[in-house]
Amino acid sequence: MTRPSSSCTLPTVEQPLREAEFDALFARALRGPARPGPTHLHLILAGDDEVEAATRDLIARETVCCSFFEFVLTRTGEGELHIDIRVPPSHTEVLDAMAARARAAAPPAIPMAGPAAGSA
């Protein structure tokens, strides 16, 4: 998720810590990523109340420093959290990096789905 400095107000020294927070969330709860398009990443998390609270906090903080992100978090009746992450076309490289981190943490039996999966 390394970003050009003009795209994010999070101090450079704090960026690895934020990336580690996303990595920890993905390692703990990610069930599967999908890439419906170049500006859209869809994540499915195992979603108990604690994971939901941590996820809401993390995406709220990420939105403050990187206002180009649009996060929509939805709880399903099956105990899952769905996160739709969208960026403008000028920030697809940031979403590519997040998708790569999600792919790396995804369970081995679940490859990334979607037309842009190979390009992320």
C-alpha positions, 0 to 999 in steps of 0.5 A, spaced: 500 500 500 505 504 499 502 511 496 505 517 493 506 522 498 501 527 495 495 521 495 496 520 503 496 524 509 499 519 513 506 520 515 511 515 511 513 513 518 506 510 520 505 507 513 508 500 515 504 500 521 498 501 518 499 496 512 501 491 518 494 492 521 491 491 514 495 484 514 493 482 521 486 483 519 487 479 513 491 474 516 485 473 522 479 474 518 479 474 511 475 468 507 476 471 500 478 477 496 475 478 489 477 484 484 470 486 480 474 491 476 480 495 476 477 500 481 474 495 486 476 490 491 471 486 494 473 482 501 469 477 505 471 477 512 469 472 518 465 477 522 464 477 529 463 483 533 470 484 535 472 483 528 467 488 525 469 493 531 476 493 529 475 493 521 470 499 522 476 503 526 481 501 521 477 503 515 475 510 518 482 511 520 484 509 513 479 514 510 481 520 514 488 520 511 487 517 504 480 520 502 480 517 495 478 511 498 471 509 499 469 503 504 462 500 504 462 495 510 456 490 510 454 484 515 451 478 512 446 474 516 451 468 515 456 471 520 460 475 514 463 482 513 463 484 506 468 490 504 467 493 498 473 498 497 473 503 491 478 508 488 478 513 483 482 511 476 488 515 478 489 511 485 488 504 482 496 502 484 494 503 491 488 498 490 493 494 486 497 494 493 492 492 497 489 487 493 496 484 493 496 484 500 489 480 501 491 475 496 497 473 500 493 472 506 487 469 502 486 462 504 490 457 499 484 454 496 481 461 494 484 465 489 482 472 487 476 472 482 474 477 477 476 480 471 482 484 474 485 479 478 491 477 474 493 485 473 493 486 481 
